[in-house]
Amino acid sequence: MLELALLFFVIAIIAGALGATGVAGLTMAIGKWLVVLFLVLAVLSLLL
């Protein structure tokens, strides 16, 4: 899941550099939520 988040961040950086701000914003938001989901699942797995 963390790999997907990094992939979305790279796509966002490339899209932002090319001027596609809508795509960059969307992929950055998806990447952010994937990181949050990863952290929640990591904490839950450590607690259980």
C-alpha positions in Angstrom: 0.0 0.0 0.0 2.9 2.3 0.7 4.3 1.6 -2.7 1.0 2.8 -4.3 1.1 5.9 -2.2 4.6 6.7 -3.5 3.5 6.0 -7.0 0.6 8.4 -6.7 3.0 11.1 -5.3 5.3 10.6 -8.2 2.4 10.9 -10.7 1.3 14.1 -8.9 4.7 15.6 -9.2 5.0 14.8 -12.9 1.4 16.0 -13.6 2.1 19.2 -11.7 5.3 19.8 -13.6 3.4 19.4 -16.9 0.7 21.8 -15.9 -2.2 19.3 -15.2 -3.1 20.8 -11.8 -6.4 18.9 -11.6 -4.8 15.5 -12.0 -1.9 16.5 -9.7 -4.4 17.5 -7.0 -6.4 14.4 -7.3 -3.4 12.0 -7.2 -1.9 13.9 -4.3 -5.2 13.5 -2.3 -5.3 9.8 -3.2 -1.7 9.4 -2.1 -2.3 11.2 1.1 -5.3 8.9 2.0 -3.2 5.8 1.2 -0.5 6.9 3.6 -3.1 7.6 6.3 -4.7 4.2 5.7 -1.3 2.5 5.8 -0.4 4.2 9.1 -3.8 3.2 10.6 -3.4 -0.4 9.6 0.2 -0.5 10.8 -0.8 0.8 14.2 -3.7 -1.7 14.4 -1.4 -4.6 13.5 1.0 -3.5 16.2 -1.7 -3.3 18.9 -3.4 -6.6 18.0 
